[in-house]
């Protein structure tokens, strides 16, 4: 009889501790989401400010001493303007919808009747019957609470961002204190650089492709005469940072608005085909060429990260799901025991963008570090 496989006790204990720690960390992230989501968004904005600062230093004639302040002003104004545009645009959209209620009801009735007739289904309900089944007061109360939460969250994000920027000056001293050895410190900085590079690359690709998509989408919406075209254009840009779901919202929301606005179905059909074509070209040709090795993540991991962080942190988690996956892959790739997880997260089995960027073997670092320490 073949003897049973003996698993070392240390391995079992280590795996059990890792599993318990993972569950505890997930529970803490969920329970502390009201505190952690503004902090995560502030760190995200801090990375944006740092990247924009370096871009201003190298690509513009702005003096180096003013680059940081310029980047800070641009990012903060952009963040506040985004919230203002969404709030004002949503309010204008609902106000216009409420003013056009007299015309909206018959149009919805016609859409329902045509839909039922298309599928040979008798007894099409009216819009008033469907609306009567919905608790409108509860829905609007939920929307109002969400809007209030967004404003409160924005205030906390600004507070966290201010404290993070104030503590940024002591980051290098903290790094020296945590890693006295010069080799370990260099390795830690390499991890930080890879994390920052991955997040900045993701932001750059999404921003550039978002601007291009929005430019074409705005021309298309204005051509068919869609109301609130500017608001829908900004919505398309913002949701572009949410993987999978962002494309669905961008490709379906304006056609649905056109379906209600126009008596004919042709404007909605034109918008549906045009936006889907734009998103297809961007997602299959433009973004892959721009991404290169900056977002070397498996598509399944992107989907799972979206579902996980969306469940834990809501909309903010959806926005941050891909950057958080990039950070996790970069950190996991640095340790021998967790590198296999980084390989699974990567798209091509190489967690590093380039093999030359990967850290040298432990044995080589062990032979180099002692002379450096002795030299000091």
N, C-alpha and C positions, 0 to 999 in steps of 0.2 A: 504494500500500500504506500502510495506516495505521501511523504510527510507534508503537513500543511505549511503554507508560506508564512514565514515569521517576519513580521513588520517591526522594525526597531521602535522601542517605546518612545524615543526622542522624536521620531517622525510623526507618530500618532499624536503626541502631545503638542508638537508644533502646529500640525494641521488643525487640531481642535482649538488651539488658542487663536489661530488666524480666523477660523470660522466664527468663533464667538466674538472676536474683535470686529469682524466685518458686520455682523448683525447688530452689535451695539453701536457702531459708528452710523449705520443706516438709520437706526432708531433715533439717535441723537440729531442727525441731520434733519429728520422729519419733524421732531418735536421742537427743535430750535429754528425752524425755517423762517419765522418772523424776524429773527435776529440775523441769521446767516444769509438770507437772500439779498438784503441791502448791502451787506459786507461783500458778498461775491460780485455784485454789480459794481460796487466801488472799485474793487480790484481790477475788474474788467475795464472800467474807465481809466484807471491808472495805467494799465498797459497801453491803452489807446493813446493817452497823453504822452507817454514815454516814446512810443513809436512815431507819433506826429512830431514830437520835439526833435528827434534825430533826423527826420525827413526835412524839417525846416532848416536845420543846421547845414545839411549837405546840399539841398536843392534850391534854396531861396537866398536872397541877399540880406535877410534879416540877421542882425548881429546875434552872436551866440548867446549873449547874456539875456536877450529878450526871447529866445526861442522857446524856453520853458513856459514863460508867461503867455506867449502867443498860443501855444498848443493847449494850455489850460483853458484859456478863454474860448477857443474854438470848440473844444470838446464839451465844456459846460453849456455854452450857448446852444450847441447842437442837441444836447440831451434835453435841456429845458424846452427848446423849440419843438422837439419831437413830441413831447408830452402835450404841449399847448396845441399843436396841429391836430393831434389825435382827438383831444377833448373838444376843441372847437369844431373840427370836422364832423365828429360824431353827433354833436349837438345840432349842427346845421342839417345833417342828414335826417335825424329824427324829427326836427322841427318842420322841415319840408314835407316829410312823410305824413306828419299829423295834419298839415294844412291841405294836403292832397287826398285826405281820407275819402272825400266824396267821390273822387275819380278812381281812387285806388281799389275800392271795394268791387265795382263792376269789372275792372281789369283782372283782378284776381279770380273772380267768378268765371270770366271768359277763359283764363289759363287753365283752371281746373276742369271746365267743361271740355276744352280741346284735348287735354291730357287723357281724360277718361274716354273720349271718343277715339283717340289714337289707339288705345289698347282694348277697344270694344268692351268697355266696362260701363254698365248702366248706373244711374243714380248718382251723378256727381254732386258732392256737397258744395255748399256755398262758403265763401270766405267768412261770413259772419258766424256760420255754424262751427267752423274750425276754430275761430278765435274764441268763441264761447266756451270751448272745451279747455282753453288755456287760462291759467290764473295770471292775468296780466299784471295785477298789482304786485304779486310776489316776484314776477320777472323783473319789473322795473325797480323794485326795492333791491334785488340782487345786483342789477346793473349799477345802481347808485352806490351801493356798498363797495363794489369793485372799483369804481371811479375814485371814491374817497380813499380806498386802500392804495391806489396807484399814486395819488398825490402825496399821501403820508410816506409811502415807500420812497418816493423821489426826494423828499426832505431828508430822510435818514441816509439815503445814498450820498447826498451832498455832505452831510455831517461826517460820515465814514471817510469819504474821499479827502476831506480837509485834514483829518487826523492821519490818514495814511501818507499824505504828502508831507505833513510835518515830521513824521517819523522816518521818512525816506532818507534823510541826511545821515542817520546813524546806521543805515543798513550795512555799509562796508565794515564798520567797527564790529557790528554783531557777527558778521560773517567771519572776521578774523578770530573773534572769541570762540565761535562754534567750531572752527576748523583751524587750529594753530599750525598744523602741518601745511606747508605750501602746496604739496601735491594734492592733498585732499581738498584744499580750498579751490584749487584750479578745477578739480573734477566737479565740485559743487557749482562753481560758476558755469561750467559747461552744461550742466543739467538746466540751470536757470536760462542760459542762452537758448537752448533747444526748446524749452517750454515757451519762452517769449517769442522765438522765431516762428513756432508753429501757430500760436494764437494770432500773431500779427499777420502772418501769411493768410490765415483763414479770413481775418477781417478785411484785408486788402482785396482778396478775390471776391468776397461777397459784396463789398462796397462798389467795386468797379463794375462787376457784372450787374449789380442792382441798378446802378445809374443807367447803364446801357439799356436794360430791360424797361426801366421806367420811362426813358426818353421815347422809345418806340411805342410803348403802351399808351403814353399820354397822347401822342400823335394819332394813334388809332382811336382812342376814346373821343378825342375832340372831333375827329373826322365823322364819326357816327352821331355826334351831338349828345353824348352822355352827360347828364348833370353831375356836378361835383367831381369832375374829372381829376382835379388837382388832389382832392382828398383820396380818391381811389389810387392815384399814382403813389402817394406817400404810403398808403397801406401796403401796396405791392412791394415797395422798397423795404419797409420794416419787417414784413413777414418773410422776406427773402432770407433773413438770418435764421429762420426756423427750418430745419431740414424736413423734407417730405411734406409736412402739413403746410408749410409756407407756399410751396408751389401749387397745392390744391386750392388754397384760399385766393392766391393771386390769379389763378386761371378761371375761377368760378364766380367770385364775388361780383366783379363788374358785369359779366353777362347776365347774372341774376338781376342786378339793378336795372340793366337795359330791358330785360324781359318785362319788368313791371312798368317802366317809364314809357315805352313805345307801344303803340297799338299793333305794329307789325313785329313778327318774330325775326326778321332779317338782321336788324342791328345786333340783337343778342347772339345770333348765330355767327355773324362776322366777328364780333368780339371774342366769342368762344374759340373759333378756329384760329384767329390771329394771335391771341394770347397763348394758346397751347403751342402754336408753332414757335413763338418767341421763346417760351420756356424750354421747349424741346431742343432748339438750336443751342441755347445757352447751357443747358444741363449736359448735353452730349458732345458738344464741340468746343464751346468757349471756355467753360469752367475747367474741364480736364486739362486743357493746354496751359491755363494760368496757374492751376494748383501745383502741378509738378509733384515735388516730394513734400510740399508743405502740409498736405492733409492726407497722409498715407494711412488711412483708416479704412477698415473693412466696412462696406455698406450695411451689413447686418449689425455691426457694432454701433454705427450711427443711429440706426432705427431703435435698437435696444436702449442706447443712451438717451434718446429722445423720450421713449416711454418711461424710463426710470426717473429721470430728472423732472419730466413733466408731472409725474405722479407725486414726487416729493416736494417740488417747489412751484408747481403751476406754470404759468406763462414764462416767468423769469427762468425757470429751469429749462424750458424748451429753448430759449434764446442761448443759454449757456451750455447746452448739452454737448455740442461738438467741441467747443474750446476745453471743456472739462475732460472729454475723452482724449483730446490731444495732450493735455497735461498728464493724465494718468498713464498714457503710453510712454511718454518721455521719462517719467519717474520710475515706472516699473522696469524699464529697459536698463536702468543703471545698476540693478542688483542681480546677482547670479541666481538667487532663489526665485525671483519674480520675473526674470527675463522671458520665460516661456509665456507668461500672460501678455507681455508686450508684443510678442510675436503673434499671438492669437488676435490681438487688437489691430495689428497692422494689416494693410491691404495686400502686401506682397511678401510678407514674412521677414521684412527688414525694418525693424522699428526706427532705425536711424536713416536720415535722408541720404547719407553717403557713408560707405563703410569707413572712409578715412576719418569721419567725425566720431566714430565709436571710441569709447575709452580703451586704452591699452590693457592687456591682460594684467591680472593682479600680480603675477610674479615679476613682471617688468617694473611695475610701479614700486614693488617692494625693494628692488635693487637700486632704484634711483633715489627714493625718498631719503634713506639714511644719510647719504652725503650732503643732501640739501640741508637737513636738520643740523648736521655737524657743522656745516658752513655758517649757519646762523649762530 
